[in-house]
Amino acid sequence: MEEIKIKKGSPASRHKKNLLFVLLLSGTYMIAEVIGGLVTQSLALMADAAHMLTDVAGLLLALIAIKIGERKADASKTFGYYRTEILAAVINAVVLLGISLYVLYEAYQRFQNPPAVQSKTMLIVAGIGLVVNIIGMMILRKDSEGSLNMKGAYFEVLSDMLTSIGVMIAGVIMLTTGWYYADPIISAAIGLLIFPRTWRLLKEAVNVLLEGTPKDVDIHELRKSLEQVPGVKEVHDLHVWSLTSSVNAMSAHIVRDTRTAQNQLLKTLTDVTTENFKISHTTFQIEEEGYEEQEVHL
């Protein structure tokens, strides 16, 4: 067997400073927004404040997950602690979905008797929040491309930006027309808007936890490439999974032609896999014809 050693640290670990800065920025604004929401009696603003609260917790969770994920592998966790980042992404997605449902429920309640809202104060607070969230998005956007954990943190900030825009729209409508139904309507729209992206994030994270085939690896092309290597008679028990975002691993049983040198075959198989596919860690079991009949296949 031959394997590729994984470099220390996951892709997300390179973005700790950016994540910490956004966490401090969001935490500072959250305090101001909670006060503003209570003063103005705006559900839209309170919804934004609730999102900010969960975002700060989500960003903190993402940062903690990165720190844990950097721990070295040991006897009890031979693959290391990479999966803590995926768990953080799942938790962030579930919390976002829960908050969205709660906002929809509160919006329904306010449709029954919409209260008067201090629109000017609401607009000022929401405007500050929009600036804060745009800065956070600009910082985290590129980082989110290579990590589900960072993508979860990015979606947290994105959802807040959408909420801030919605709050400002509701504020303008109420300030110019006095139609306070705009508050629960915009809140409900925000809750519905967050669902699709968050659901996709949750599905991606759960796929990693279930050790599903990574979406950036074509397992059929991988099998075909391995079968075309000179000296390979058969490929079976081929498995590809992710340890965390952008850190893919694979294992396969290879039935070789006995006339082929084993070490050379291993080198060729490893080169084909790591150079042509997004796989960091490979394990090959080399067999001779007939041996697979004695195995338990997964």
Beta strands, then each sheet from edge to edge (+ up, - down):
strand 1: 232-244
strand 2: 247-256
strand 3: 281-287
sheet 1: 1+ 2- 3-
end
